Amino acid sequence: MYHHATRAVLTSRTLAVDRMECGCGSGAMRETEVKLRLSDAAAGRRLLRKAGFRVSRRRVHEDNLLFDTPDRALLAAGAALRLRRSGRMAILTYKGPAVVARHKSRLELETTVASASTMESVLFALGFDIVFRYAKYRTEYRRRECSIQATLDETPVGVFVELEGSPSVIDRTAERLGFDVISYITDSYADLYRASHRSVEGRAAATGSCKVPH
């Protein structure tokens, strides 16, 4: 019963999201971003300081849970529902289907929640399952004269700077950091984790090593 109710809610939400995408609704925010791979976190901090960025939120550990229905309706639609624990904060985020070209752009709706554990229980009660989990350390940066956000993300699959803003400002900022468009990464962190996992399994199979546990 809960699963059918959840599908009905998703259908209603899809209609509402379509209105927001067309500019018919209020409270919609479209994020445009790219990731840039770094050699290490220290190099990232140096590049960001040199480009005029300053820390707006200190380094914090993030635990991210991705939810979906049992039949993976969100995945099929190219959407995502994420519950994030970030230090003492908890944030629930819906991400719509992505438009990927040189940059990645998608609708993003998010809100802070008082209790991550309670929100997790609500999602379970609605019929959602946890389908993926990943963690990282994130430091947030800003430039006074520039409407762009930069984050330095330290993950088990590499260190990245993520730039979020308008396409033109992203391009200028990436160039200022020493990167060209060939360096742009539009994969999500979940995609990068999965790709890394497949790569490790492939190397293990080629060398006859034990299979990486799932």
MARDREN-348682 format. One record per atom (N, C-alpha, C): residue in three letters; y, x negated, z. Coordinates in steps of 0.05 Angstrom, whole numbers, plus 32768, in hexadecimal, padded with zeros to 4 digits. Layout:
BEGIN
ALAYXZ...
//
This chain:
BEGIN
MET7FE87FEF8000MET800080008000MET80197FEF8000TYR80197FD98011TYR80307FC88012TYR80347FBA7FF8HIS801E7FB27FEAHIS80217FA47FD1HIS802F7FB67FBCHIS80267FD07FBAHIS80337FE27FA7HIS80507FE67FAEALA80567FE87FC8ALA80727FEB7FD0ALA80837FD37FC9THR80777FBB7FCCTHR80857FA37FC5THR808B7FA27FA7ARG80787FAA7F96ARG807C7FAA7F7AARG80937FBD7F73ALA80957FD47F81ALA80AA7FE77F7CALA80C57FDB7F83VAL80C67FCC7F9AVAL80DE7FBF7FA2VAL80E67FAA7F8DLEU80D37F9B7F83LEU80D97F867F6FLEU80E47F937F56THR80D97FAA7F4ETHR80E37FB77F36THR81007FC07F3ASER81067FCC7F51SER81217FD47F57SER81347FBC7F57ARG812A7FA67F64ARG813B7F8E7F65ARG81407F837F4ATHR812C7F847F38THR812F7F797F1DTHR81467F887F0FLEU81467FA37F12LEU815C7FB37F06LEU81777FAB7F11ALA81787FA77F2CALA81917F9F7F38ALA819A7F837F2FVAL81867F717F2CVAL818D7F567F23VAL81967F567F07ASP818A7F687EF6ASP81947F6A7EDAASP81B17F727ED9ARG81B97F847EEBARG81D57F8C7EEDARG81E77F757EF5MET81DD7F657F08MET81ED7F4E7F11MET81F07F3A7EFBGLU81DA7F357EECGLU81DB7F227ED6GLU81F07F2A7EC1CYS81F37F447EBECYS82077F4E7EAACYS82227F507EB6GLY82257F4A7ED0GLY823F7F4B7EDDGLY82467F677EE7CYS82307F797EE8CYS82357F947EF1CYS82337F977F0FGLY82297F837F1DGLY82267F867F39GLY82387F737F48SER82387F747F62SER82497F627F72SER82377F4F7F81GLY82427F397F8AGLY82337F267F9BGLY82207F147F8CALA82217F147F71ALA82107F037F62ALA821B7EE77F60MET820A7ED37F60MET82127EB77F5CMET81FF7EA97F4AARG82097E9D7F35ARG81F87E8F7F22ARG81FB7E717F27GLU81E57E657F2DGLU81E57E487F32GLU81DE7E397F19THR81EC7E237F14THR81E67E117EFETHR81E37DF57F0AGLU81CD7DE87F03GLU81C77DCF7F11GLU81B67DBC7EFFVAL81B67DA37F07VAL81A37D8F7EFDVAL819B7D7D7F14LYS81857D6F7F11LYS817D7D5A7F24LYS817E7D3F7F16LEU81837D2A7F25LEU81837D0F7F1BLEU81727CFE7F2DARG815E7CF07F22ARG814C7CE17F32ARG81587CC67F3ALEU81557CBE7F53LEU81607CA57F5DLEU81497C927F66SER81507C797F68SER813D7C657F72SER81377C687F8FASP814C7C6F7F9FASP81487C737FBBASP81617C817FC7ALA81607C897FE0ALA81767C987FECALA818F7C877FF0ALA818B7C6D7FF6ALA81A27C5B7FFAALA81B27C597FE0ALA81A47C577FC9ALA81B27C557FB0ALA81C17C6F7FAAGLY81B67C867FB2GLY81C37C9F7FAEGLY81DD7CA17FBFARG81DB7C987FD8ARG81F37C997FE9ARG82097C877FDEARG82027C707FD4ARG82167C5E7FC8ARG82237C6A7FB0LEU82137C767F9ELEU821E7C827F86LEU82317C997F8DLEU82297CAA7F9FLEU82397CC17FA6LEU82547CB97FB3ARG82527CA57FC5ARG826B7C9B7FD2ARG827E7C8F7FBDLYS82737C807FABLYS82837C737F96LYS82907C887F84ALA82827C9F7F80ALA828D7CB47F6FALA82A07CC67F7EGLY82A67CC07F97GLY82B97CD07FA6GLY82AE7CE67FB6PHE82937CE87FB9PHE82877CFD7FC9PHE82867CF57FE6ARG82887D087FF8ARG82867D048014ARG82727D188020VAL82657D118035VAL82517D228041VAL825E7D3B804CSER82547D538044SER825D7D6C804FSER824A7D788062ARG82317D708061ARG821C7D788074ARG82097D618077ARG82057D58808FARG81F47D418094ARG81D77D46808DARG81C87D30808BARG81AB7D318083ARG819C7D438096VAL818C7D56808AVAL817D7D69809AVAL81627D6D808CHIS814E7D73809CHIS81337D798091HIS81327D968088GLU81267D9A8071GLU81227DB58066GLU81057DBB8062ASP80FC7DD3806BASP80E17DDC8066ASP80E47DF68055ASN80D87DF5803DASN80DB7E0B802AASN80C17E198024LEU80C27E348027LEU80AA7E458021LEU80B17E568009LEU80A07E567FF5LEU80A37E677FDELEU808F7E7F7FE0PHE80997E977FDDPHE80897EAF7FE0PHE80857EBD7FC5ASP806F7ECB7FC3ASP806A7EDC7FABASP80567EF27FB2THR80547F057FA0THR80407F1B7FA4THR80247F107F9EPRO800F7F1E7FA7PRO7FF47F157FA1PRO7FEE7F117F83ASP7FFB7F217F72ASP7FF77F1E7F55ASP800C7F0C7F48ARG801B7EFE7F58ARG802F7EEA7F4FARG80447EF77F3CALA804F7F0D7F44ALA80627F1C7F34ALA807C7F0B7F30LEU80857EFE7F45LEU809D7EEE7F43LEU80997ED67F30LEU80837EC87F33LEU807D7EB27F21LEU807C7EBB7F04ALA80707ED27EFFALA806E7EDD7EE4ALA80897EE37ED9ALA809C7EEB7EEAALA80B77EF27EE1ALA80C97ED97EE0GLY80BF7EC27EE9GLY80CF7EAA7EE9GLY80E37EA97F00ALA80DE7EB97F15ALA80EF7EBB7F2CALA80E27EAD7F44ALA80F27EAC7F5AALA80E87E9F7F72ALA80F47EAB7F8BLEU80E57EAC7FA0LEU80EF7EB57FBALEU80E97EA07FCEARG80FE7E947FDAARG80FA7E7D7FECARG81067E828008LEU80F77E7A801CLEU81007E7A8037LEU81037E5D8040ARG811B7E558047ARG81207E39804DARG81297E36806AARG811C7E238078ARG81257E1A8092ARG81347E00808ESER814E7E008095SER815E7DE88091SER816C7DE280ABGLY81617DCF80BAGLY816B7DCA80D5GLY81687DE380E6ARG817E7DED80F1ARG817D7E058101ARG81827E1E80F0MET81877E1B80D6MET818D7E3180C5MET81747E3B80B7ALA81747E5580B0ALA815F7E60809FALA816C7E708089ILE81637E6D8070ILE81707E798059ILE815A7E858048LEU815F7E9F8040LEU814D7EAC802DLEU815B7EAD8012THR814D7EA47FFDTHR81597EA27FE2THR81487EAF7FCDTYR81547EBF7FBCTYR81477EC97FA4TYR81537EBA7F8CLYS81427EAF7F7BLYS814B7EA27F62LYS81407EB17F4AGLY81527EB87F38GLY81497EC77F20GLY813E7EB47F0BPRO81357EBF7EF5PRO812A7EAF7EDFPRO813F7E9A7ED6ALA81357E827ED0ALA81477E6C7EC9ALA814C7E6B7EABVAL81657E647EA4VAL816B7E5D7E88VAL816E7E3F7E88VAL815C7E327E79VAL815C7E157E79VAL81647E0A7E5EALA81797DFA7E5EALA81827DEC7E46ALA81877DCF7E50ARG819F7DC57E4DARG81A67DAB7E58ARG81A77DAD7E77HIS81B07DC47E81HIS81B17DCA7E9DHIS819F7DE27EA3LYS81997DE77EBCLYS818A7DFF7EC3LYS819D7E137ED1SER819D7E2C7EC8SER81AE7E407ED2SER819E7E597ED9ARG81A37E647EF1ARG81957E7D7EF9ARG81A57E8B7F0ELEU819F7EA57F11LEU81AB7EB57F26LEU819F7EAC7F41GLU81B07EA97F55GLU81A77EA27F70GLU81B57EB47F84LEU81A47EC27F94LEU81AE7ED37FA9LEU81A27EC87FC3GLU81B37EC37FD7GLU81A87EB87FF0GLU81B87EC28008THR81AB7EC2801ETHR81B77ECA8037THR81AA7EBB804ETHR81BA7EB58063THR81AE7EA9807BTHR81A07EBF808BVAL818B7EB88099VAL817C7ECA80AAVAL817C7EBF80C6ALA817B7ED180D9ALA817C7EC880F5ALA81637EBA80FESER814C7EC280F3SER81327EB780FCSER81207EB380E4ALA81197E9980DEALA81077E9480C8ALA80EC7E9F80CDSER80E27E9E80E5SER80C77EA880EBSER80C67EC680E8THR80DB7ED480F1THR80DC7EF180EDTHR80DD7EF980D0MET80EE7EEB80C1MET80F07EF080A4MET80D57EEB8096GLU80C77ED6809EGLU80AD7ED18093GLU809A7EE88099SER809B7EF380B1SER808A7F0980B8SER80917F2280A8VAL80AB7F2680A3VAL80B37F3D8093VAL80A87F3A8076LEU80A97F22806BLEU809F7F1E8050LEU80817F22804EPHE80737F198063PHE80567F1E8064PHE80507F3C8065ALA80607F4A8076ALA805C7F678079ALA80617F76805FLEU80737F6B804ELEU80797F788034LEU80647F71801FGLY80517F608026GLY803C7F598013GLY803F7F3F8004PHE80527F2F800CPHE80567F158000PHE80447F00800CASP803C7EEC7FFDASP802D7ED58006ASP803D7EBC8002ILE80377EA88013ILE80427E8D800EILE80327E807FF8VAL803F7E787FE2VAL80317E6D7FCBVAL80377E4F7FC8PHE804B7E457FD5PHE80517E297FD4PHE80637E217FEBARG80607E097FF4ARG80707DFE800AARG80787DE18004TYR80917DDB8008TYR80997DBF8004TYR80B07DB88018ALA80B37D9F801DALA80C87D968030ALA80D87D7F8024LYS80F07D7C802FLYS81017D668027LYS81177D61803BTYR81247D4B803ATYR813C7D458049TYR81547D488036ARG81687D57803EARG817F7D5C802CARG81997D54803BTHR81AB7D47802CTHR81C67D418035THR81D97D4D8020GLU81ED7D5D8029GLU81FF7D6A8017GLU821A7D5B8014TYR82247D597FFCTYR823D7D4B7FF6TYR82517D5D7FE7ARG826A7D577FEAARG82807D657FDBARG82957D517FD3ARG82A47D587FBEARG82BC7D4A7FB6ARG82D37D5D7FB8ARG82E97D547FC5ARG83007D667FCAARG830B7D727FB0GLU830F7D617F9CGLU831D7D6A7F84GLU830A7D757F6FCYS82F17D797F76CYS82DD7D817F62CYS82CC7D987F6CSER82C97DAD7F5CSER82B97DC47F65SER829C7DC07F5EILE828F7DAD7F6AILE82737DA77F66ILE82667DA07F80GLN824D7DA77F84GLN823E7D9F7F9BGLN82297D8C7F93ALA82267D777FA3ALA82117D637F9EALA81FF7D627FB7THR81E67D617FB3THR81D37D5E7FCATHR81C17D467FC5LEU81BD7D377FD9LEU81AA7D207FD8LEU81907D297FE5ASP817B7D2B7FD5ASP81627D367FDEASP814C7D217FDFGLU81417D1D7FF6GLU812B7D097FFAGLU81117D197FFDTHR80FF7D167FEATHR80E67D257FE9THR80CF7D127FE6PRO80B67D1C7FEBPRO809F7D0B7FE7PRO809A7D047FCAVAL80A77D117FB7VAL80A37D0B7F9BVAL80BB7CFD7F8FGLY80CD7CF37FA0GLY80E47CE47F96GLY80FE7CEC7FA3VAL81127CDC7F9DVAL812D7CE27FA7VAL813F7CEB7F90PHE814E7D007F95PHE815E7D0C7F7FPHE817A7D137F89VAL818D7D127F76VAL81A77D1F7F7AVAL81A67D397F6AGLU81AD7D4E7F77GLU81AF7D687F69GLU81CD7D6F7F67LEU81D57D757F4FLEU81F17D7D7F4ALEU81F27D9A7F43GLU82047DA97F50GLU82077DC57F4BGLU82247DCC7F46GLY822A7DD87F2FGLY82467DDF7F28GLY82467DE97F0CSER825D7DE87EFFSER825F7DF17EE3SER82537DDB7ED1PRO82497DE27EBAPRO823D7DCE7EA8PRO824F7DB67EA2SER82687DBB7E9DSER827A7DA57E96SER827F7D927EAEVAL82827D9E7EC6VAL82867D8D7EDEVAL826D7D7E7EE4ILE82557D8A7EE1ILE823C7D7C7EE5ILE823A7D647ED3ASP82417D687EB9ASP823F7D527EA6ASP82527D3B7EADARG826B7D417EB4ARG827E7D2D7EBCARG82757D1E7ED5THR826B7D2D7EE8THR82627D207F01THR824A7D0F7EFDALA82377D187EEDALA821F7D087EE7ALA82277CEE7EDAGLU823A7CEF7EC7GLU82437CD77EB9GLU82517CC57ECDARG82607CD07EDFARG826E7CC07EF4ARG825A7CB27F06LEU82437CBE7F0ALEU822D7CB27F1ALEU821D7C9F7F0AGLY82217C9D7EF0GLY82127C8A7EDFGLY81FA7C957ED1PHE81F97CB07ECDPHE81E27CBD7EC0PHE81EC7CCB7EA7ASP81DA7CCC7E93ASP81DF7CDB7E7BASP81CD7CF47E7AVAL81D07D047E66VAL81C17D1E7E65VAL81A37D1A7E63ILE819B7D037E59ILE817E7CFD7E56ILE81717CFC7E72SER81817CF67E86SER81777CF37EA2SER81757D0E7EB0TYR817F7D237EA4TYR817F7D3D7EB2TYR81637D487EB6ILE815E7D527ECEILE81457D5F7ED5ILE814B7D7C7EDCTHR813E7D8E7ECFTHR81427DAB7ED5THR812B7DB87EE3ASP81167DA97EE9ASP80FF7DB37EF8ASP81077DBA7F14SER80FA7DCE7F20SER80FE7DD47F3CSER80EE7DBF7F4DTYR80F47DBE7F67TYR80E47DAC7F78TYR80C77DB47F79ALA80C27DCE7F79ALA80A67DD77F78ALA80987DCC7F5FASP80A67DCD7F48ASP809A7DC37F2FASP80957DA57F31LEU80A87D967F3DLEU80A57D797F3FLEU808E7D727F52TYR808B7D827F68TYR80747D7D7F7ATYR805A7D827F6BARG80587D987F5CARG803F7D9E7F4EARG80397D897F39ALA804D7D807F2BALA80497D6C7F16ALA803F7D527F23SER804B7D4A7F39SER80437D327F47SER80267D347F51HIS801F7D4C7F5BHIS80037D517F64HIS7FEF7D4E7F4EARG7FF67D5A7F36ARG7FE47D587F1FARG7FE27D3B7F16SER7FF87D2C7F17SER7FF77D107F0FSER7FE57D007F21VAL7FE77D047F3BVAL7FD57CF67F4EVAL7FB87CFD7F49GLU7FB37D177F45GLU7F977D1F7F40GLU7F8D7D127F26GLY7F9E7D117F11GLY7F967D057EF8GLY7F8F7CE77EFBARG7F9F7CD97F0AARG7F9A7CBC7F0FARG7F807CB97F1FALA7F7C7CCB7F33ALA7F647CC97F43ALA7F4B7CCE7F33ALA7F4D7CE17F20ALA7F367CE87F0FALA7F307CD07EFCALA7F467CC47EF2ALA7F427CAE7EDFALA7F357C957EEBTHR7F3B7C917F05THR7F307C7A7F13THR7F177C807F23GLY7F0F7C997F23GLY7EF77CA17F31GLY7EFB7CA47F4FSER7F147CA67F57SER7F1B7CAA7F74SER7F157CC67F7CCYS7F167CCB7F96CYS7F127CE57FA1CYS7F287CF87F98LYS7F227D117F94LYS7F357D257F8BLYS7F4A7D297FA1VAL7F637D2C7F99VAL7F787D327FACVAL7F747D4E7FB8PRO7F737D517FD2PRO7F6F7D6C7FDEPRO7F867D7F7FD8HIS7F807D987FD4HIS7F957DAC7FCFHIS7FA07DB77FE9
//
